[in-house]
């Protein structure tokens, strides 16, 4: 993968969430699950991610979808297929 100067820049949680199409809470949840790298703190409450590290993590995840599923990270379509508790079939008598 070719590197550009933008790859070595830092990105905020808000910007990362916007680029990934998720919420800030999801970004931090994915950090705790090991999907995304841990941020660098440039100040006590100023978390930043290196763009190149995020790209590497996402590429690794793309190459290992089974591992992602084992960690409990499910694609949206799989989450929507879950049955509602009230839709259980009736027990046979």
Secondary structure, DSSP 8 states (H G I E B T S, - for coil): ----GGGGSEEEHHHHHHHHTS-HHHHHHHHHHTSS---EEEETTEEEEEHHHHHHHHHHHHH-HHHHHHTT---HHHHHTS--GGG------
